Amino acid sequence: MKKTHFADDAAQFWDKRFSRDEYVFGKDPNAYLKDQVTSRMKPGGSALCIADGEGRNSVWLAQQG
């Protein structure tokens, strides 16, 4: 399957963005996610965190139990 230039450009963009030493979005969870989980979810519930970048939200969710 032949890659398109768009796919190559997108891959290069994301590789460059997440290859830095510093965190792109910081280490704290997204404020909206934190608010929703804190007010709506019960301990031990399940969550699926799609496209989480460096994983800051997934790490926080796992720490919540």
N, C-alpha and C positions, 0 to 999 in steps of 0.2 A: 504494500500500500504506500503510495507516494504522499509524503507530508506536504501540506500547503505552506506557503510563506507565512500565513497568519498563524498557523500552529507553531512554526519555528519561532516566530517573534514572541508569541505568548509564552512559550516554554522558557525562552531566554529572559523575558521580563520577570517571571516568577522565580526562576533560579537566582537571578541577580538580587531580587528583593529579599529573599530569605537566606542568602548566603552571608549576610552581615553578622558581625559579632553581637551587636546590640539587638534587643527585641523590637520588632516593628511596631507592635501594638502595646508594649509594656508587659508587665508580669501579672497585673491585677485582672480579674475577670471583668467582662463587659458589665457595666452598671445595670443595664436593663435585664440581662440574664440573671444577675444576682438578685435583683429585686423580685423578679417573677418566681424564681426557685424558692427564695426565702418565704414568700407569701403564699405560694400555691402548692408546692410539692411536699409530700410526706417523707420523712427519713426512710431510706432504703428503697426509694422509688428508682425507676430507670430513666435514663436520658440518653439521647443520641445527639451528639454534637458534630454536625457535618461542616466540612470546610473550616476547620478551627485554626488554620494557619500554624502557629507554633505551639498550640495546645493549651494556652492559658486558661480557656474556659473549661476544657476537659479536665485539666489538673484540679481546678477549683471544684468542679462537680464531683470528682472522685473523693476529694477531701471531705465533702459533705456527707458521705456515706451512702 
